[in-house]
């Protein structure tokens, strides 16, 4: 009898290792990892200026990334840091991303804009955002508007529901800029911020003495041994890049470009860059040979082809 029990335990451990089971913890509840925002950020979110990014003011790691303390420790010690997550357990299988919207948190126009952000990503990649069906999907994104600011986990957590929050606002303000919605969805499918990329020191200088005390971790650099930019160069124009004055003590630059910007603006939220699209397709669409038609990014005169 004892031998049979040990055999069953052995088989269970083998199965768990095979499917890369995630450990259970107090953070299985996706809301348990969400930190309370600061009073200062709450006030700033009420009076956003035209150049303010709500995602910087959302009270999470690097502003808008939901991570447990253990994950932050791993990130800052370069054991689990990924601009584009390499480990397949963090990817959405087949590029299928189930999601649902808590519609009572939003107006009809806001719900439509969230769907529009998902559709925009579908237009330029093989990703498919599908309605969550509890009979079919184990893991899914719940889009809420009850939290403060905009935030998301990075990649598929593999523990069922995960939260992507967009604080309601007028369209094209705060979290309801279309490409801020896309920024959060890009986190959810596995991408961190560009300015933390492993190769960033070749492209930008971080001005540490101008960074607000306590926010230095927002500029932690990722480890190239577990990070992939999928063969795509650093991207000043990425929708995942923060502005030059992010987390500044006095409005002076904290991120200084070391090369020609070639007309790009760090921190822009008006379009997905061609490199954003290439990274997404390289991560999820390796079997895509080419697009049927050229893809033109809104706000850009450049045409992107994928081969």
C-alpha positions in Angstrom: 0.0 0.0 0.0 2.8 2.4 1.0 4.7 1.6 -2.2 1.6 2.4 -4.3 1.2 5.8 -2.6 4.9 6.7 -3.3 4.4 5.6 -6.9 1.4 7.9 -7.3 3.3 10.8 -5.7 6.2 10.2 -8.0 3.9 10.2 -11.1 2.3 13.4 -9.9 5.6 15.1 -9.5 6.7 14.0 -13.0 3.4 15.4 -14.5 3.9 18.7 -12.6 7.4 19.1 -13.9 6.4 18.2 -17.4 3.8 20.9 -17.6 5.9 23.5 -15.7 3.4 23.8 -12.9 3.6 27.1 -11.1 3.8 26.9 -7.3 0.7 27.8 -5.3 1.0 30.7 -3.0 -0.9 33.6 -1.4 -0.6 35.3 -4.8 -2.8 32.9 -6.7 -5.5 35.5 -6.2 -4.6 38.0 -8.9 -5.9 40.9 -6.8 -3.6 40.1 -3.9 -0.5 41.3 -5.9 -2.0 44.7 -6.8 -0.5 47.4 -4.6 -2.4 50.3 -3.3 -1.6 53.5 -5.2 -0.1 56.5 -3.4 -2.1 59.6 -2.5 0.2 61.7 -4.7 -0.5 59.5 -7.7 -4.2 59.5 -7.0 -4.2 63.3 -7.2 -2.1 63.4 -10.4 -4.4 60.9 -12.1 -7.3 63.4 -11.6 -5.5 66.2 -13.5 -3.4 64.5 -16.2 -1.6 66.8 -18.6 -1.3 66.1 -22.4 2.1 64.6 -21.9 1.4 62.6 -18.7 1.3 58.9 -18.9 -1.2 57.3 -16.5 0.7 54.1 -16.5 3.6 55.8 -14.7 1.2 56.9 -12.0 -0.5 53.6 -11.3 1.5 52.5 -8.2 2.8 49.2 -9.4 6.3 48.0 -10.2 7.8 50.3 -12.9 4.5 52.1 -12.7 2.1 49.6 -14.2 3.5 46.0 -13.9 1.8 43.8 -11.3 4.4 41.5 -9.7 4.7 39.8 -6.3 7.6 40.7 -4.1 9.3 37.4 -5.0 9.0 38.2 -8.7 10.4 41.7 -8.2 13.4 40.1 -6.4 13.9 37.7 -9.2 13.6 40.5 -11.8 16.1 42.7 -10.0 18.6 39.8 -9.6 18.4 39.0 -13.3 16.9 35.5 -12.9 13.6 36.0 -14.4 13.7 39.2 -16.5 12.4 39.2 -20.0 11.6 42.1 -22.4 9.9 39.4 -24.4 9.3 36.4 -22.2 11.3 33.4 -23.4 9.8 30.7 -21.2 6.9 29.2 -23.1 4.8 28.7 -19.9 4.3 32.5 -19.9 3.0 32.6 -23.5 -0.6 32.3 -24.6 -0.8 28.9 -26.5 -1.4 29.4 -30.2 -1.5 33.1 -29.8 -5.1 32.8 -28.4 -5.7 35.3 -25.6 -9.1 34.8 -23.8 -10.4 38.0 -22.2 -13.5 39.4 -20.6 -14.4 43.0 -19.7 -16.2 44.0 -16.5 -18.6 46.1 -18.5 -20.3 47.6 -15.5 -17.0 49.4 -14.8 -17.1 51.3 -18.2 -19.3 53.2 -20.6 -20.2 51.6 -23.9 -17.7 53.8 -25.7 -15.0 52.7 -23.3 -15.8 49.0 -23.8 -15.7 49.6 -27.5 -12.3 51.2 -27.2 -10.9 48.3 -25.3 -12.1 45.9 -28.0 -10.6 48.3 -30.6 -7.2 48.0 -28.9 -7.4 44.2 -29.1 -8.5 44.4 -32.7 -5.6 46.7 -33.6 -3.1 44.1 -32.3 -4.9 41.4 -34.2 -4.6 43.5 -37.4 -0.8 43.4 -37.4 -0.1 40.0 -35.7 -1.4 36.4 -35.6 -2.7 37.0 -32.0 -6.4 36.4 -31.5 -8.3 37.9 -28.6 -11.3 35.8 -28.0 -14.2 36.0 -25.5 -13.4 34.1 -22.3 -15.4 30.8 -22.1 -15.1 29.0 -18.7 -15.9 25.7 -20.4 -12.9 26.1 -22.7 -10.3 28.4 -21.2 -8.3 27.9 -18.0 -6.3 31.1 -18.1 -7.8 34.5 -19.1 -7.5 38.3 -18.7 -10.2 40.2 -16.9 -10.2 43.9 -17.9 -11.4 46.0 -14.9 -11.8 49.7 -14.3 -12.1 49.7 -10.5 -8.4 50.0 -9.8 -6.3 53.1 -9.8 -4.5 53.8 -13.1 -3.5 51.2 -15.7 -1.7 48.0 -15.0 -1.2 44.4 -16.0 0.8 41.3 -15.2 3.5 40.3 -17.8 2.7 37.2 -19.8 0.2 34.4 -19.0 0.5 33.7 -15.3 -1.0 30.2 -15.6 -3.2 30.6 -12.4 -6.5 31.3 -14.0 -7.7 34.9 -14.0 -5.3 37.8 -14.2 -6.2 41.4 -14.0 -5.6 44.2 -16.6 -6.9 47.5 -15.2 -7.8 50.6 -17.1 -9.1 53.5 -15.0 -12.0 55.0 -16.8 -11.5 58.4 -18.5 -12.4 60.2 -21.7 -11.2 58.5 -24.9 -7.6 59.4 -25.7 -7.0 60.6 -22.1 -5.1 58.6 -19.4 -5.6 54.9 -19.5 -8.0 55.3 -22.4 -5.4 56.4 -24.9 -5.8 53.6 -27.5 -2.1 52.9 -27.4 -2.0 52.9 -23.7 -4.6 50.1 -23.9 -2.3 48.4 -26.3 0.7 49.0 -24.0 -1.1 47.1 -21.2 -2.2 44.3 -23.6 1.5 44.0 -24.7 2.4 43.5 -21.1 -0.3 40.8 -20.8 1.1 38.9 -23.8 4.6 38.9 -22.4 6.5 42.2 -22.9 8.3 44.4 -20.4 9.4 48.0 -20.9 11.9 48.8 -23.6 14.1 51.1 -21.5 14.9 48.0 -19.3 16.2 46.0 -22.2 19.4 44.1 -21.7 21.2 46.2 -24.4 19.8 49.5 -23.3 23.2 50.9 -22.1 24.3 51.0 -25.8 21.3 53.1 -26.6 20.4 55.3 -23.6 22.0 56.7 -20.5 20.1 56.5 -17.3 20.6 59.6 -15.2 20.5 58.0 -11.8 20.8 61.2 -9.7 17.7 62.7 -11.3 15.5 59.7 -10.5 13.0 60.0 -7.6 14.1 58.1 -4.5 12.5 54.7 -4.2 11.8 54.4 -8.0 15.3 53.3 -9.0 14.0 49.7 -9.5 11.9 51.1 -12.4 15.2 51.3 -14.4 16.5 47.8 -13.5 18.2 46.3 -16.6 17.2 42.9 -17.8 19.5 39.9 -18.2 20.3 38.9 -21.8 20.5 35.3 -20.8 16.8 35.1 -20.3 15.6 38.1 -22.4 14.7 38.1 -26.1 14.2 41.1 -28.3 13.7 38.5 -31.1 16.5 39.8 -33.2 15.0 43.3 -33.3 17.1 46.3 -32.4 16.4 48.6 -29.5 13.4 50.8 -30.3 13.2 54.5 -29.2 9.8 54.7 -30.7 8.3 51.6 -29.0 4.9 51.9 -27.4 6.6 50.1 -24.5 9.2 52.9 -24.0 8.8 55.5 -21.3 9.5 59.2 -21.9 12.8 60.9 -21.3 11.6 62.5 -18.0 10.1 59.4 -16.4 10.2 59.3 -12.6 12.3 62.6 -12.6 12.8 64.6 -9.4 12.5 67.9 -11.2 11.4 67.4 -14.8 14.9 67.0 -16.2 15.7 63.9 -18.3 16.2 60.6 -16.6 16.7 58.8 -20.0 19.0 60.3 -22.5 19.3 58.8 -26.0 22.9 58.0 -27.1 22.1 57.6 -30.8 20.0 59.5 -33.4 16.3 59.2 -32.7 15.6 59.3 -36.4 12.4 61.2 -35.8 11.1 58.9 -33.1 9.8 60.2 -29.7 10.5 58.2 -26.6 7.3 57.5 -24.7 4.9 58.1 -27.6 1.5 56.5 -27.4 0.1 57.2 -30.8 1.1 54.0 -32.7 2.7 50.7 -32.5 6.1 51.0 -34.0 7.2 48.7 -36.8 9.7 47.0 -34.3 6.9 46.5 -31.8 5.0 44.6 -34.5 8.0 42.6 -35.5 8.7 41.6 -31.9 5.1 40.4 -31.4 5.2 38.4 -34.7 8.6 36.9 -33.9 7.3 35.8 -30.4 4.0 34.4 -31.5 3.9 34.0 -35.3 7.0 32.1 -36.4 4.9 30.1 -38.7 3.6 33.2 -40.5 5.3 33.4 -43.8 4.0 36.9 -44.9 1.0 39.1 -44.6 -1.4 39.3 -47.5 -1.3 43.1 -47.5 1.2 45.7 -46.2 0.5 46.9 -42.7 0.6 50.7 -42.2 0.7 52.0 -38.6 -1.7 54.8 -37.8 0.4 58.0 -37.3 3.3 56.7 -39.4 4.2 57.0 -43.0 6.1 53.7 -42.9 4.8 50.5 -44.2 5.7 47.2 -42.5 6.0 43.9 -44.3 6.6 40.6 -42.5 8.5 37.7 -44.2 
